[in-house]
Amino acid sequence: MRPWARRSTPSRSSSRSRRPAPRGSFVQHVLIAPDKFKGSLTASEVAAHLAEGLRRVRPEVPVETMPVADGGDGTVEAAVACGFTRVEATVTGPTGRPVTAAYALRGDTAVIEMAEASGLRRLPGGRLEPLTATSRGTGELIAAALDAGAARVVLGLGGSACTDGGAGLVEALGARLLDSRGRPLPAGGAALRDLHTLDLGGLRKVPLIIASDVDNPLLGPNGAAEVYGPQKGALPADLRVLEAGLARWAEAVARALAGQAGGAAPGRAGALSPGRAPAAVAATGRASSPPGRTAGGGGRSAEELAALPGAGAAGGVGFAALTLLGGTFQPGIAYLLDLLGFADRAAGARLVITGEGSLDRQSLSGKAPVGVARAAVRAGARVVAVAGRKTLTGEQLRRARIDAAYALTDLEPDVDTCIAEAGPLLERLAERIAQDWLTPDPATPSP
C-alpha cells in the first residue's frame, strides 16, 4: 500500500470546502502545525515548505511553525521542535540487533515513541518478523529516561513491528518471563505460548501516560493480532500462534496481579497449567473504562484485563502498560498539543494551517489535523488543511472544524509524482493559500 493510500473509497470534493476569507481581512499571524506526510516528508519538512510558499506571496505576514504528532511516528521530533532536548540511547531493536533510538526530555518529563526503538522502520532491510519481534527496546528507552531523572513518561504508541503484548517492554524494566524449566523466554509473541512463570518482583515503577486513541482489546477479532498482525507480516497461521501467545500472557498477568493483591510472593504468577489461557473475547466484549482510563488489575480475570479498551494498541503494549505499569491512556493528539503548548502558540493567530498525507475518514478518528483544527478554533483562528490526497466531503470538513482543504492531487493527479515532488507541490499550495486567505487590507501597501 502506498503511504497515502489508506483503505478508503475516494469521493469527490472541491479543493476548498468553504469560501476564503473576505478581502480586507489581513492575517497578522499564521501558525503552521502539520503532521508528517508518511513515506514522503517529516512534519518539520512539511511545515518548512508551507512557510516558504506563504512567504513568497506574503513576506510581510509573520509565520510560525510547529510540527505535531498524534503519538505515532514523529512524536519525538515534534517534542524537540517545541523545546524538548533530544537524547539518544543504544537499545535493542525489534529483531534483537542494537539500534540508536531517541527520546525527548524537558525537565522531569520524557516523551518516547514506540516506533523509535521497536518500529517497523527499525527492521533490517524492512524484513517483517511477526512472530519474534520484540518491544524490549522501548522498555530500555523508558529505563534510560527514568535514569536521566524523568518523573513522568509520555509514551506514544504507533508504527510498532511487534505483537508481544508488551512482554519485552516489561522485561527491560525488570520483569522475568520463564518457561517450565526456569529459562528466560525467547523474544516475541510466539514464545509466550511457553510462558510458565511471570515474576514481577523486580519491575520498576513507571509514571506512565499513554498517548493513543486506539481502543482495541488484546484478544479476539478486534484484538492486537487479528487487526494489526497482518500489517506486521503475520499470515493466517501466524495469527493463531500470536493469539494463543497473547491469551497465555493475559492469564499470566492476571495470576501475577492476583498474587500481589493476595499478599503472595511479589507479583509472581506461579505455574500456569499447560495450555491454560482465556478464551478470545467476542467482538463486543470489552471492559468499561472511561477516557483518561487506567486499569490496575488486582482481582480482575484474564478475560476482563484482555478486554480493556486500548489493551490491543501497538501489538499489545497497551495491555502491559495498563495492567503492569499502571499507565493511563490519554487522547493522543489532544494530550500532546496541550503538553507542547499549542494554545500559547495559537493565541492571536488568525489562520492555522495543518495537514497530513491523507485526509480521509481515518482523519476523523483522533488524527492530528482534526485535533489541531479543534484546538485552533478554541483559540479563535480559522483553519486550513493540506494533504497529499483527500476524500472528505465539505460537510465532513466543516464538522471537523476545517474551513478549507487543499490537496497535492489538485495540482498533480498522479500519486507517485505527488510523493516524489511533495515539497515543491506544497509550496505551490501554500502560495494558493496565501492568495486565498492572506489578502492584505486595501489600506496596506502591497510589498
N, C-alpha and C positions, 0 to 999 in steps of 0.2 A: 504494500500500500504506500502510495506517495505521501510525503509529510503532511500535505494539506488535505488529502483525500479521505476524510473521515467517512464512516458509514452513515451517509445521509443522502436523501434524494434531493438533487438540486431543484430549486424553484426560482422562477423569475422574480427579480426585484430591481428597482432602479438604483442607480449609484447614490442617490440622495433620497432618504425617506421623508425628509421634511424640507420646507423651503429654507434657504440660507437666511442668515441674519439680515435685517434690512440695512440699507445704506445709511451711514451716519452712526452706526454702532461700532465705534473704534475700540478694538480689543487692546487693553494695555498689558496684559499678562497672559501668556499661553503656557500651559503645563502639558508636556508630552509624557505619557505614562503607559507605554505598551508592554505587553508580554512578548516573548520570543516568537519568531516565525520558524516553527520547528523544521529542522532539516535545511534551513537556509540562513537565517540571521539570528544572533542573540538579541535579547531585549535592548541592550545598550546600543547595538548596531542599528536596530530599527529606529530607536529614538534619535540617534545621530543623523541618519539620513532624512528623517522627517524635519528635524531642526534645520538642516541645510536647505531643504526645499522651501521652507517658510521664509527663511532669511533672504533668499534670492528675490522674493516678491515683496516682503515687508520687513526690510532690515531694521526699521525703527521699533518693531514690536519686541519687547522683552520675552525671551523664550527660556524656559527651564525644562530639563529632562529628568525623569525619574523612572528608570526601568522597574518593572514589577513582576511578580510571580505569584502563583496560587498555592505554592507548596511543592510543586514538581521541579523539573529541571529549570535552573536559573534562579532559584530561591537565594542561594548564597551570593550570587552575582548582584541580585537586587539589594540585598542587605549591605554589601560592601559599597555599592553606589550611594547608599544613604548614610554612610559614616561608620559602618562596622569595619573592623580590621580583618583582613583575610589571613587565616592561619592554616598552614599546610601540615600534613602528617602522612607518614607511610603506614598504610593499613592493608589488611587482607582484601583482595578483590573478590568478585563473585566466584571465580574459579579456583581461589586459593593462592593465586600469584599476588605478590605485593603490588600495590598501586599508590600513587601520590594523590591524595584527596584533600579537599579544603573545607573548612567551616568558617563561619563569620563570628566575631566576638566583639562585643561592646559592653564595657563594664562587667556586670555579672551575668549577662545574657548571651547565650550562644545560639546561633542558627545553623542547623545541619539539614542537608537534603540527602535523602537516601541514594539518589542517583549518583552522587559524587563518589561513593565508595562501593555501592552494590548495584549500580545501574546497568542497563543494557549496553550503554556506551563504554562500559569497562570490560566487556567480554573481548578477549583476544581475538582479533580478526572478525569480530562480530558473530562468532560461533555460539549458538544458543546451547545452554546446559540446563534444561528444565528440571532434571532430577537431582542434580548435585550442586547447583548454585547456592551460595550462602550469603546471609545478611551479616556475617561476622564483622566485616569492615565497618559497617555503620555503628555497631556497638563499640568498636575500637575508637571511632571518631567521637562518640559520646564520652567515652572514658577519657580521651585526650582533653576534651573541653572541660570536664569536671576537674581534671588535674590542673588545668590552667586557671581555675577559680570560678568557673561558671556555677551560678546558683539557680539558674533557670535554663532549660534546654528546649528550644523550639525545633521540632522535628518535622520536616516536610516529606510527605510520602508521595512517591510517583516515579515512574520510569525504572522500577526495580527489575532485576533479572532473575530473582529467586522466588521460590514458593516453599519456604522452610518454616513458615509460621512464626518467624522471629526467633527461632531457636538459636541460630548463630549469633544474633544480636545479644541475647541474654547470656550466652556462653562467654562472650567477650567482656561482660560485666560481672562475671563471677559465678554463674550457674554451672552445674555439671550435669551432663546427659550421658548416661551409661547404659550399656547393653547388659544382657543377662549374665555375662562373665565379668562385669565391672569395668569394662573397657570403654573409653570415650567413643561416642558415636561418630561415624564419618559425617562430613558436611552434607547438607541438602535435605530436601523434603522426603525423598525416597527412604533415607536411612531412618526416619522417625518411626517407621513400622517396627523397627527392632528396639525401640526405646523401652527400657526396663525400669530405670531409676532416674528420677529428677531430683537433684539436690540443690535447693535454693539458699543454703546456709551462707554462702559467700557472695550472694547477689548484692551489688551496690544499689544504694538508694539514688533515684534519679528524679529531680523535679521536672517532669516532662510534660510539655504541651505538644499535641499532635495537630499540625495544621493540615487539615484534609476535609474534603466534603464527601468522601466515599462512605457509604453506609452499608456495604455488603457484609453479610455474615461470613464466618470462617468456612462453613461446610455447605454442601447441598448445591442445587442448580444455580444459585446466585452467589456461590462461595468463591473463595480465593482461587482454587484450582480450576473449576469449571468456567468461570468468567474470564480470568486473566491468564490462566495457564497456556492457552493456545498462542497468546501474544508472545510468550516466552519460549515457544518451540515445543510445547507438550503435545504429543499425539494422543488419540483416544485411550490407548493402553497406559500411557504415562499419567493421564488424568486420574485413572483409577488408582494407580500407585500413590500419587500425591494425595488424593482424597483419603486413602487409608492411613497414610502417614500423619496427616493433619488431624484426623479423628483420634488417633492414638495420642498425639501431642495434647489435644484438648483433655483427654482423660487423665493424662499425667499431671497437667496443670491443675485440674480440679482436685485431684488427690493431694497434691502438694499444698494447695491453699487450705484444704480441709484439715491437713495435718497441722498447719500453722494455727488455724482457728481453734483446734482441739488441744493445743499445747504439746503436740508430739515434737520429735526432733525437728529443728528449724527447717521448715519448707521441704521436707523430704517426702517424695511420693511413695517410697516403698516399692514393693514389687508389683508390677502390673501383670495381670493374668495374660497368658499368650492369646493374642488376637482380640483382646478386650478393647472395645472402642465404642464411642457413642454412634448411634445411627445418624445418618446425614439429616440435617434439618430440612423441613419442607420449604418450598419457595417462599411461603408467607411466614415461616416460623422464625420470629425474631423476638428477642427480649427487649422490652421497652427501655429506652434511655433517652433523656431529653437533650437538647442542644447544649454544648459545653459539657458533654457527657463523660463520666468517669465510671469505672466498673468495680474496682476492688475485686472480690471473688470468693472470700471465705463463705462456705455454706452453699454455694451455687453448684449445680450439677454441671457436668461437661457439656451437656446439650444447651443449658442456659448460657454458659460462657461462650460457646461457639456461636450462638445466635445473636450476640451483642452487635448492634449496629457499628460498623467500622472494623469489626474483627477481621474481615477479609481484605482490608486495604494492604497494598504492597506485598502480596503473597502471604498474608497472614501476620505481617509485622504489627499491624494494628491490634491483633489478638494479644500478642506478648506485651505490647505497650500498655494496653488497657488492664490486663489481668495481673501481670507480674511486676510491672513498673508503676502501676497506679497512675498512668498517664490520663490526661484529659483532652478529648477532642474539641477543637475549635474550628469554625468555618475557615477554610484556608485563606482565601483572598481577603476577606473582611478582617481577619485577625492580623494578617501580615501588613495590610495597609495601615492599620492602627499602630502596629509595632514600629513601622518605618516612618511614621509621621506624615502620612498623606494629607490629613486635614490641614496641617500647617502649610504644606507646600501648595495646596489648592486654594487657600484663603486669598481672596482678592482676584483670583483668576476669572476671566470671563469665558475662556474656552479651555477645555481639557481634551486632548487627543489620546485615545487609547487604541488597542487592537491586538490581534494575534493572527496566526497563519490562516486559520479557517474560522469564519464567523458563521456558525450554524446552530442547530438545535442543542448540541452539547454545550455551546457557549452559555446557554441559559441556565445550566446546572452547576453553578459555582465556579465558572471560569473567570479569568482576570478581567476581561473587558466589561462585563456586566457589573462586577464588583466595583470597578473603578467608576463606571458611569453612575451608579447609585451614590457612591461617596462624593462624587463631583457635584451632583445635583444638590446634595445636602449643603455643599459649600457655596451654592448659588451660581455654578458655572453651567454653560452649555457644553454638550458632549458630542464629539465626532469620533467615529471609529474607522480604522483602516484594517484591511485584511488581505491575505493573498487571494482568497476566494470567499464568497458569502452566499448563503442560501436563505437567510432570514428575510421574512416579509417586512414591509413597512410597519405593519401593526405589531409584529414581534419586536422590532427595534424600538418602537415607542414604549411598549410595556417594559422593555429593558432600560428605559430612560436614555436611549441613544437618539440624538437629534438627526444624525445623518451617518451613512456608512459608505465608504469608498473601497473598492477592491482593485487589486492589481490586474485581475482579469477584465476589468473595464477598459484597461489600456492595452492588454496583451492577452488574447483568449487562450493561448497555449500555456498550460500549467507548467510544463517543464521549463519553458522560457521564463515564466514568471519567477520560478525558483532560482534559476541561474542569474537572472538580472534583477533580483528583488531590490537591491539598493537603489540603482538609478530609477526604477519604476516608482519606488516610494517617494523619491524626491519630486517626481512629476506629480504624484498625487498630492503631495504637500503644497506644491505650487497652486494646484487647483483649489485646495482647501483655503489657502491664503486669499485667493481671489474671491472665493465664495463667502468666507466668514470674517476676514480681517479687512473689510473695506474701510479706508480711512475716512474720517469725518471731512465733509466738504470744506470746513474752515481750516483743516490741517493741510499744509502744503505737501504735495506728493514728493517723495525722496527723489 
